[in-house]
């Protein structure tokens, strides 16, 4: 505890007497200062015990004393010590009355007590308090370090930190979810801070923010949020809630917790690089059809991933829709990095093995089928689709360019180690479809179970269709017949003349004539099944005459 007026009054060697403000003696004293100036306020910082002998002020003038004491109170002076037997044999009544009116503690200092003794007493008490704080901080650091090394890890550390602070503490992971809280009720309190945590995560690490609360149910606690991470990307957030601002010892404890949690939440770069190289080697062996070698290299780190069906995910950064969006994307969070964080965080919560291999502009992920990592990919894609839809609606109102989402994902069907190469091809095919359709995520099941016609929504396919049918559209534009409609009806009826002619409302001989004209104009025989197939797909891929 820092020195207070009460502790100075109780100091047997000082012999101080309280003349006013006895109910405010618990106020901490930041320093003891001697000044005989008529107006010492410009040199006050707040929290001082001011010591005077009244050499330059009329301490017996009541109006002068009222103004003097009022200025001291407004400047934050916590007490006034008046030395008797120097200029005045006793403390003037005018000063005593003024101090009582303003509620300023007034102490009588006997002649035999020099001001230096009071200053030394305050200084010694402050030094002792700081020593106690440092000692307590070091002890807290040792306790937190032991807790961090315990099997419970961060959870044990959070419990010890909350006990040391006499409040509560919580740890959030890279996605903003609460992973540990103490005491137990603190999890509910921490969950309410999701928006504040999200705003802090968007700032480069390290960063901090103080969040106040006036909710009576929550006790009006003061919450500090501290980001965790040695790089610019936030790897987690620490929250501590207390009734009052943190003292020196508590601040030491929080700083120690931040350092320890940073070490546990962000592994060394060398270890990360080694794991990535090992994961890349395992993936290359799987794609090369060497599952036994891949299992041997994977060991305990990735071996469990190969014991059950897994899915292959290929994610790729996609170009933005314009110069403005390109500049905005450069300053935004890396979408591939954000996806990797979401996948790894989800997997770590349930101790699920996951393999993520970054490449130049994309990332390859191998994760258990139906597991948390695959679920995180789907959730990430849905959130990205929602953001794009919101941006698109804003663009319709003139909010600027909205094309592109920053990322596209392809997800394979479930596979085993021997089918890794096929799963990779499926993921790449799904990714290709996602890019063409402007989707964030496409699963292989959608491509395999759906129609092939949506796959024709490609500029190259449309160009082929327009070129193939251009001569027929030009013929029809002269009013010399309806060859395109006739060809469509005939192909849809599988070459049945009577049925197709009935659909068109013409004689079958007329339809036969039109089909011969189609063959003459296109230079292709309709007896050729490949020709019929290409013409049918061309009709499906185009909606009208080429421009």
C-alpha positions as CSV (number, residue, x, y, z in Angstrom):
1,X,0.0,0.0,0.0
2,X,1.3,3.5,-0.8
3,X,1.7,6.0,2.1
4,X,-1.5,7.7,3.3
5,X,-2.1,10.7,5.6
6,X,-3.3,8.2,8.2
7,X,0.0,6.3,8.1
8,X,1.9,9.6,8.5
9,X,-0.2,10.6,11.5
10,X,0.4,7.2,13.0
11,X,4.2,7.6,12.5
12,X,5.4,8.0,16.1
13,X,8.5,10.1,15.2
14,X,6.5,12.8,13.4
15,X,4.1,13.8,16.1
16,X,1.5,15.2,13.7
17,X,-1.9,16.4,14.9
18,X,-5.1,16.4,12.8
19,X,-6.9,19.7,12.8
20,X,-9.3,19.2,9.9
21,X,-10.4,16.5,7.4
22,X,-10.1,13.6,9.7
23,X,-12.5,11.6,7.5
24,X,-10.1,11.8,4.6
25,X,-6.9,10.5,6.0
26,X,-7.0,7.3,3.9
27,X,-6.1,9.3,0.8
28,X,-2.8,8.1,-0.7
29,X,0.1,10.6,-0.7
30,X,2.2,10.7,-3.9
31,X,4.8,13.1,-2.5
32,X,5.5,15.7,0.2
33,X,6.4,19.1,-1.1
34,X,7.5,22.3,0.6
35,X,6.4,25.7,-0.8
36,X,6.0,29.1,0.7
37,X,4.6,30.6,-2.5
38,X,1.3,32.5,-2.2
39,X,0.1,30.4,-5.1
40,X,2.0,27.1,-5.4
41,X,-0.7,25.5,-7.6
42,X,1.2,25.9,-11.0
43,X,3.9,23.6,-9.5
44,X,1.5,20.9,-8.1
45,X,0.8,17.6,-9.9
46,X,-1.9,16.3,-7.7
47,X,-1.7,13.9,-4.8
48,X,0.8,16.0,-2.7
49,X,1.0,16.8,1.0
50,X,1.9,20.5,0.9
51,X,4.1,21.7,3.8
52,X,4.2,25.4,4.7
53,X,5.2,27.9,7.5
54,X,3.1,30.8,6.0
55,X,6.1,33.1,5.4
56,X,4.5,34.9,2.5
57,X,0.7,34.6,3.1
58,X,-1.5,36.1,5.7
59,X,-2.8,33.0,7.4
60,X,-5.0,35.0,9.7
61,X,-7.1,36.6,6.9
62,X,-10.2,34.5,6.4
63,X,-10.9,35.5,2.8
64,X,-7.2,34.9,1.8
65,X,-7.3,31.5,3.4
66,X,-10.6,30.5,1.7
67,X,-9.1,31.4,-1.7
68,X,-5.8,29.6,-0.9
69,X,-7.3,26.4,0.4
70,X,-9.9,26.3,-2.5
71,X,-7.1,26.5,-5.1
72,X,-5.2,23.7,-3.3
73,X,-8.2,21.4,-3.4
74,X,-8.9,22.1,-7.0
75,X,-5.2,21.3,-7.8
76,X,-5.6,17.9,-6.2
77,X,-3.5,18.5,-3.1
78,X,-4.5,15.8,-0.6
79,X,-3.3,17.5,2.6
80,X,-1.7,20.6,4.2
81,X,0.9,20.4,6.9
82,X,1.4,23.6,8.9
83,X,4.6,24.1,11.0
84,X,3.9,25.9,14.3
85,X,6.5,27.8,16.3
86,X,8.1,29.4,13.2
87,X,5.9,32.3,11.9
88,X,2.9,31.4,14.0
89,X,2.8,29.8,17.5
90,X,-0.3,27.9,16.6
91,X,-2.3,27.2,13.4
92,X,-4.5,30.3,12.7
93,X,-8.2,29.7,13.1
94,X,-8.8,31.2,9.6
95,X,-6.8,28.4,8.1
96,X,-8.5,25.7,10.2
97,X,-12.0,27.0,9.3
98,X,-11.1,27.2,5.6
99,X,-9.7,23.6,5.6
100,X,-12.9,22.3,7.3
101,X,-15.1,24.1,4.8
102,X,-13.3,22.5,1.9
103,X,-12.8,19.1,3.5
104,X,-9.0,19.4,3.2
105,X,-7.0,17.4,5.8
106,X,-4.9,19.9,7.8
107,X,-2.0,18.6,9.9
108,X,-0.2,20.5,12.6
109,X,3.6,20.0,12.4
110,X,5.4,20.6,15.8
111,X,8.5,22.7,15.7
112,X,10.7,19.8,16.6
113,X,9.6,17.9,13.5
114,X,11.5,19.2,10.4
115,X,9.8,19.1,7.0
116,X,12.7,16.9,5.8
117,X,11.7,14.2,8.2
118,X,8.2,14.2,6.7
119,X,9.6,14.1,3.2
120,X,11.9,11.2,4.1
121,X,9.0,9.3,5.7
122,X,6.9,9.7,2.5
123,X,9.8,8.8,0.3
124,X,10.7,5.7,2.3
125,X,7.1,4.5,2.4
126,X,6.8,5.0,-1.4
127,X,10.1,3.1,-1.9
128,X,8.9,0.3,0.4
129,X,5.6,0.1,-1.5
130,X,7.4,-0.1,-4.8
131,X,9.7,-2.8,-3.5
132,X,6.7,-4.8,-2.3
133,X,5.1,-4.4,-5.7
134,X,8.2,-5.6,-7.5
135,X,8.6,-8.5,-5.1
136,X,5.0,-9.4,-5.5
137,X,5.3,-9.1,-9.3
138,X,8.3,-11.5,-9.4
139,X,6.5,-13.9,-7.2
140,X,3.4,-13.7,-9.5
141,X,5.8,-14.3,-12.5
142,X,7.1,-17.5,-10.9
143,X,3.6,-18.7,-10.1
144,X,2.4,-17.9,-13.6
145,X,5.4,-19.6,-15.2
146,X,4.8,-22.8,-13.2
147,X,1.1,-22.7,-14.2
148,X,2.1,-22.2,-17.9
149,X,4.2,-25.4,-17.6
150,X,1.4,-27.4,-16.0
151,X,-0.6,-29.9,-18.1
152,X,-3.5,-27.5,-18.2
153,X,-1.2,-24.9,-19.8
154,X,-3.0,-21.5,-20.5
155,X,-6.1,-22.5,-18.5
156,X,-4.0,-22.9,-15.3
157,X,-2.2,-19.6,-16.0
158,X,-5.5,-17.8,-16.4
159,X,-6.7,-19.2,-13.1
160,X,-3.6,-18.1,-11.3
161,X,-3.7,-14.6,-12.9
162,X,-7.3,-14.1,-11.9
163,X,-6.5,-15.0,-8.3
164,X,-3.5,-12.7,-8.2
165,X,-5.6,-9.8,-9.5
166,X,-8.5,-10.4,-7.3
167,X,-10.7,-10.2,-10.3
168,X,-11.3,-12.3,-13.5
169,X,-9.3,-13.2,-16.6
170,X,-10.1,-14.8,-19.9
171,X,-8.1,-15.9,-23.0
172,X,-9.5,-15.6,-26.6
173,X,-8.0,-17.5,-29.5
174,X,-7.1,-16.1,-32.9
175,X,-10.7,-16.4,-34.0
176,X,-12.0,-14.4,-31.0
177,X,-13.5,-17.4,-29.2
178,X,-13.1,-17.8,-25.4
179,X,-10.8,-20.8,-24.7
180,X,-10.2,-20.3,-21.0
181,X,-11.7,-18.1,-18.2
182,X,-11.5,-17.9,-14.4
183,X,-13.4,-17.9,-12.2
184,X,-16.1,-20.0,-13.9
185,X,-18.6,-17.2,-14.1
186,X,-16.1,-15.1,-16.1
187,X,-16.8,-17.0,-19.3
188,X,-20.2,-15.3,-19.5
189,X,-18.7,-11.9,-18.9
190,X,-15.9,-12.5,-21.5
191,X,-18.4,-13.7,-24.1
192,X,-20.1,-10.2,-24.0
193,X,-16.9,-8.6,-25.1
194,X,-16.9,-10.2,-28.5
195,X,-17.3,-7.0,-30.5
196,X,-14.5,-5.3,-28.5
197,X,-12.2,-8.3,-29.0
198,X,-12.9,-8.3,-32.8
199,X,-12.0,-4.6,-33.1
200,X,-8.8,-5.2,-31.2
201,X,-7.9,-8.2,-33.4
202,X,-8.2,-5.9,-36.5
203,X,-5.4,-3.7,-35.2
204,X,-1.7,-4.7,-35.6
205,X,-0.2,-6.4,-32.6
206,X,0.7,-5.5,-29.9
207,X,-2.4,-3.4,-29.0
208,X,-4.6,-2.8,-26.0
209,X,-7.8,-1.2,-25.0
210,X,-9.7,-0.4,-21.8
211,X,-13.4,-1.2,-21.7
212,X,-15.5,0.2,-18.9
213,X,-18.9,-1.1,-17.7
214,X,-21.6,0.6,-15.8
215,X,-23.8,-2.5,-15.5
216,X,-24.7,-2.9,-11.9
217,X,-25.1,-6.7,-12.4
218,X,-21.5,-6.8,-13.6
219,X,-20.2,-4.6,-10.8
220,X,-19.1,-1.8,-13.1
221,X,-15.7,-3.6,-13.6
222,X,-12.8,-2.2,-15.6
223,X,-11.6,-4.5,-18.3
224,X,-8.3,-4.4,-20.1
225,X,-7.9,-6.2,-23.4
226,X,-4.3,-7.1,-24.6
227,X,-3.5,-8.6,-27.9
228,X,-1.1,-11.5,-28.0
229,X,1.5,-12.2,-30.8
230,X,5.1,-11.3,-31.7
231,X,4.2,-10.4,-35.3
232,X,1.7,-8.0,-36.7
233,X,-1.1,-10.6,-36.8
234,X,-2.9,-11.1,-33.5
235,X,-2.7,-14.7,-32.2
236,X,-5.0,-14.3,-29.3
237,X,-6.4,-11.7,-26.8
238,X,-6.1,-11.6,-23.0
239,X,-8.8,-9.9,-21.0
240,X,-8.6,-8.9,-17.3
241,X,-11.4,-7.4,-15.3
242,X,-10.9,-5.6,-11.9
243,X,-12.9,-3.2,-9.8
244,X,-10.1,-0.6,-9.9
245,X,-7.2,0.3,-12.2
246,X,-4.3,-2.1,-11.9
247,X,-1.5,-1.3,-9.4
248,X,2.2,-1.9,-9.9
249,X,2.2,-5.5,-8.8
250,X,-0.9,-6.3,-10.8
251,X,0.6,-4.7,-13.9
252,X,3.8,-6.8,-13.5
253,X,1.6,-9.9,-13.3
254,X,-0.4,-9.0,-16.4
255,X,2.8,-8.3,-18.4
256,X,4.2,-11.6,-17.3
257,X,1.0,-13.4,-18.4
258,X,1.2,-11.6,-21.8
259,X,4.7,-12.8,-22.4
260,X,4.0,-16.4,-21.3
261,X,0.8,-16.6,-23.3
262,X,2.5,-15.2,-26.4
263,X,5.1,-17.9,-26.1
264,X,2.4,-20.6,-25.8
265,X,0.1,-19.3,-28.5
266,X,2.7,-18.3,-31.1
267,X,5.3,-21.0,-31.6
268,X,8.8,-20.1,-32.8
269,X,9.2,-19.3,-36.5
270,X,11.8,-22.0,-36.9
271,X,9.4,-24.7,-35.5
272,X,6.6,-23.4,-37.8
273,X,8.8,-23.5,-40.8
274,X,10.0,-27.1,-39.9
275,X,6.4,-28.3,-39.5
276,X,5.4,-26.7,-42.8
277,X,8.3,-28.3,-44.6
278,X,7.4,-31.7,-43.1
279,X,3.7,-31.2,-44.0
280,X,4.7,-30.3,-47.6
281,X,6.8,-33.5,-47.8
282,X,4.0,-35.6,-46.6
283,X,1.6,-34.1,-49.1
284,X,4.0,-34.6,-52.0
285,X,4.4,-38.2,-51.1
286,X,0.6,-38.7,-51.0
287,X,0.2,-37.0,-54.3
288,X,3.0,-39.2,-55.8
289,X,1.1,-42.3,-54.7
290,X,3.4,-43.2,-51.9
291,X,1.1,-43.4,-48.8
292,X,3.4,-45.8,-46.9
293,X,6.3,-43.4,-47.1
294,X,4.0,-40.5,-46.3
295,X,2.8,-42.3,-43.1
296,X,6.4,-43.0,-42.1
297,X,7.4,-39.4,-42.5
298,X,4.2,-38.0,-40.9
299,X,4.9,-39.8,-37.6
300,X,2.9,-38.6,-34.6
301,X,2.5,-35.1,-36.0
302,X,0.3,-36.0,-39.0
303,X,0.0,-39.7,-38.7
304,X,-3.5,-39.6,-37.2
305,X,-4.7,-37.7,-40.2
306,X,-4.0,-40.7,-42.5
307,X,-6.0,-43.2,-40.3
308,X,-9.4,-41.9,-41.4
309,X,-11.1,-40.5,-44.5
310,X,-9.9,-37.0,-45.2
311,X,-10.8,-34.1,-47.5
312,X,-8.5,-32.1,-49.7
313,X,-9.1,-28.3,-49.9
314,X,-7.4,-26.0,-52.4
315,X,-7.9,-22.3,-51.7
316,X,-6.7,-19.6,-54.0
317,X,-6.5,-15.8,-53.8
318,X,-8.6,-14.3,-56.7
319,X,-8.0,-11.0,-58.4
320,X,-10.1,-8.0,-57.3
321,X,-12.7,-6.2,-59.4
322,X,-11.0,-2.9,-59.9
323,X,-8.2,-0.5,-59.0
324,X,-9.9,0.8,-55.9
325,X,-10.7,-2.7,-54.6
326,X,-7.2,-3.8,-55.4
327,X,-5.8,-1.0,-53.2
328,X,-8.2,-1.9,-50.5
329,X,-7.3,-5.5,-50.7
330,X,-3.6,-4.7,-50.3
331,X,-4.3,-3.1,-46.9
332,X,-6.8,-5.7,-45.7
333,X,-6.0,-8.9,-43.9
334,X,-4.6,-11.7,-46.1
335,X,-7.6,-13.9,-46.9
336,X,-5.5,-17.1,-47.2
337,X,-3.8,-16.3,-43.9
338,X,-7.2,-15.7,-42.2
339,X,-8.4,-19.0,-43.6
340,X,-5.4,-20.9,-42.3
341,X,-5.8,-19.3,-38.9
342,X,-9.5,-20.3,-38.8
343,X,-8.7,-23.9,-39.8
344,X,-5.8,-24.4,-37.4
345,X,-7.7,-22.8,-34.5
346,X,-10.7,-25.0,-35.0
347,X,-8.5,-28.1,-35.2
348,X,-6.5,-27.2,-32.1
349,X,-9.7,-26.8,-30.0
350,X,-10.5,-30.4,-30.4
351,X,-7.0,-31.8,-30.8
352,X,-7.7,-32.6,-34.4
353,X,-4.7,-33.2,-36.8
354,X,-4.7,-30.9,-39.9
355,X,-2.1,-30.3,-42.6
356,X,-2.0,-26.9,-44.2
357,X,0.7,-26.2,-46.9
358,X,0.9,-22.7,-48.2
359,X,2.0,-22.1,-51.8
360,X,2.5,-18.8,-53.7
361,X,-1.1,-17.6,-54.1
362,X,-3.0,-20.5,-52.6
363,X,-3.0,-23.0,-49.8
364,X,-3.6,-26.8,-49.7
365,X,-5.3,-28.2,-46.7
366,X,-5.7,-31.9,-45.7
367,X,-8.3,-32.3,-42.9
368,X,-10.4,-35.2,-41.4
369,X,-13.8,-35.6,-43.2
370,X,-16.6,-34.2,-41.0
371,X,-14.1,-32.7,-38.6
372,X,-13.8,-29.2,-37.1
373,X,-11.3,-28.0,-39.7
374,X,-13.6,-28.8,-42.6
375,X,-16.5,-27.1,-40.7
376,X,-14.3,-24.0,-40.2
377,X,-13.7,-23.9,-44.0
378,X,-17.4,-24.0,-44.7
379,X,-18.1,-21.4,-42.1
380,X,-15.4,-19.1,-43.5
381,X,-16.8,-19.5,-47.0
382,X,-20.3,-18.6,-45.9
383,X,-19.1,-15.5,-44.1
384,X,-17.1,-14.5,-47.2
385,X,-20.2,-15.0,-49.3
386,X,-22.3,-12.9,-46.9
387,X,-19.7,-10.1,-47.0
388,X,-19.7,-10.2,-50.8
389,X,-23.5,-10.1,-51.0
390,X,-23.5,-7.1,-48.6
391,X,-20.9,-5.3,-50.7
392,X,-22.8,-6.1,-53.9
393,X,-26.0,-4.5,-52.4
394,X,-23.9,-1.5,-51.4
395,X,-22.5,-1.3,-54.9
396,X,-25.9,-1.2,-56.4
397,X,-26.5,1.9,-54.3
398,X,-23.3,3.5,-55.7
399,X,-20.9,2.3,-53.0
400,X,-18.1,1.4,-55.4
401,X,-16.8,-1.7,-57.1
402,X,-17.8,-5.0,-55.5
403,X,-16.5,-7.7,-57.8
404,X,-14.4,-10.5,-56.4
405,X,-14.3,-12.0,-52.9
406,X,-10.5,-12.2,-52.4
407,X,-10.6,-16.0,-52.2
408,X,-12.0,-19.1,-53.9
409,X,-12.1,-22.7,-52.4
410,X,-12.5,-26.1,-53.9
411,X,-13.3,-29.1,-51.6
412,X,-12.8,-32.7,-52.6
413,X,-14.9,-35.7,-51.7
414,X,-13.8,-37.9,-48.8
415,X,-10.7,-40.0,-49.6
416,X,-8.0,-42.2,-48.1
417,X,-4.2,-42.1,-48.4
418,X,-4.3,-44.1,-51.7
419,X,-6.8,-41.7,-53.2
420,X,-5.0,-38.4,-52.3
421,X,-4.1,-37.7,-55.9
422,X,-7.6,-38.1,-57.1
423,X,-8.9,-35.9,-54.2
424,X,-6.4,-33.2,-55.2
425,X,-7.8,-33.3,-58.8
426,X,-11.3,-33.1,-57.5
427,X,-10.4,-30.1,-55.3
428,X,-8.8,-28.3,-58.2
429,X,-11.8,-29.0,-60.5
430,X,-14.1,-27.7,-57.8
431,X,-11.9,-24.6,-57.4
432,X,-12.0,-24.0,-61.2
433,X,-15.8,-24.1,-61.1
434,X,-15.8,-21.7,-58.1
435,X,-13.8,-19.2,-60.0
436,X,-16.0,-19.4,-63.1
437,X,-19.2,-19.1,-61.1
438,X,-17.9,-16.3,-58.9
439,X,-18.4,-18.6,-55.8
440,X,-16.3,-18.7,-52.7
441,X,-16.7,-22.4,-52.1
442,X,-17.6,-25.3,-54.4
443,X,-17.6,-28.9,-53.2
444,X,-16.8,-31.8,-55.6
445,X,-20.2,-33.3,-54.8
446,X,-21.9,-30.3,-56.4
447,X,-19.9,-30.8,-59.6
448,X,-20.3,-34.6,-59.7
449,X,-24.0,-34.7,-58.9
450,X,-25.2,-31.6,-60.9
451,X,-25.7,-30.9,-64.6
452,X,-22.7,-30.3,-66.9
453,X,-24.5,-27.3,-68.4
454,X,-23.5,-24.8,-65.7
455,X,-19.9,-25.6,-66.5
456,X,-20.4,-24.0,-69.9
457,X,-20.7,-20.6,-68.2
458,X,-17.2,-19.7,-69.5
459,X,-16.1,-17.0,-71.9
460,X,-14.2,-19.5,-74.1
461,X,-17.2,-21.8,-74.3
462,X,-19.5,-19.0,-75.2
463,X,-17.1,-17.7,-77.9
464,X,-17.1,-21.3,-79.4
465,X,-20.9,-21.4,-79.4
466,X,-21.2,-18.0,-81.0
467,X,-18.8,-18.9,-83.7
468,X,-20.4,-22.2,-84.4
469,X,-24.0,-20.8,-84.7
470,X,-23.1,-17.4,-86.2
471,X,-23.9,-18.5,-89.8
472,X,-27.3,-19.9,-88.8
473,X,-28.2,-16.7,-86.9
474,X,-27.1,-14.6,-89.9
475,X,-29.2,-16.7,-92.3
476,X,-32.3,-16.4,-90.0
477,X,-31.8,-12.6,-89.7
478,X,-32.5,-12.2,-93.5
479,X,-36.0,-13.7,-93.0
480,X,-35.2,-16.8,-95.1
481,X,-36.3,-19.3,-92.5
482,X,-35.9,-20.3,-88.8
483,X,-33.0,-22.7,-88.9
484,X,-31.9,-22.2,-85.3
485,X,-35.3,-22.9,-83.8
486,X,-35.7,-25.9,-86.2
487,X,-32.3,-27.3,-85.2
488,X,-33.1,-26.9,-81.5
489,X,-36.5,-28.7,-81.9
490,X,-35.0,-31.5,-84.0
491,X,-32.2,-32.1,-81.5
492,X,-34.5,-32.0,-78.5
493,X,-36.6,-34.7,-80.2
494,X,-33.6,-36.9,-80.8
495,X,-34.0,-36.6,-84.6
496,X,-37.7,-37.6,-84.7
497,X,-39.1,-35.8,-87.7
498,X,-42.8,-36.0,-87.0
499,X,-42.5,-35.0,-83.4
500,X,-40.1,-32.1,-84.1
501,X,-42.3,-30.9,-87.0
502,X,-45.4,-30.9,-84.8
503,X,-43.5,-28.8,-82.2
504,X,-42.7,-26.3,-84.9
505,X,-46.1,-26.4,-86.6
506,X,-44.6,-27.2,-90.0
507,X,-44.7,-30.2,-92.4
508,X,-42.0,-32.8,-91.9
509,X,-40.7,-32.2,-95.4
510,X,-40.2,-28.5,-94.5
511,X,-38.2,-29.6,-91.5
512,X,-36.1,-32.0,-93.6
513,X,-35.3,-29.2,-96.0
514,X,-34.3,-26.9,-93.2
515,X,-31.9,-29.6,-91.7
516,X,-30.3,-30.0,-95.1
517,X,-29.8,-26.2,-95.2
518,X,-28.2,-26.4,-91.7
519,X,-25.7,-29.1,-93.0
520,X,-24.9,-27.0,-96.1
521,X,-24.3,-23.8,-94.1
522,X,-22.3,-25.4,-91.3
523,X,-20.5,-27.9,-93.6
524,X,-21.2,-30.7,-91.1
525,X,-23.4,-33.9,-91.2
526,X,-26.1,-34.2,-88.7
527,X,-25.6,-38.0,-88.9
528,X,-22.4,-37.5,-86.9
529,X,-23.1,-37.9,-83.2
530,X,-20.2,-35.6,-82.3
531,X,-21.6,-32.9,-84.5
532,X,-25.1,-33.2,-82.9
533,X,-23.6,-33.1,-79.4
534,X,-21.5,-30.0,-80.1
535,X,-24.5,-28.2,-81.7
536,X,-26.7,-29.0,-78.8
537,X,-24.1,-27.7,-76.3
538,X,-23.6,-24.6,-78.4
539,X,-27.4,-23.9,-78.3
540,X,-27.3,-24.4,-74.5
541,X,-24.3,-22.1,-74.1
542,X,-25.7,-19.1,-76.0
543,X,-28.9,-17.3,-75.5
544,X,-29.2,-15.5,-78.8
545,X,-27.5,-14.1,-81.9
546,X,-23.9,-13.0,-81.3
547,X,-23.5,-9.2,-81.1
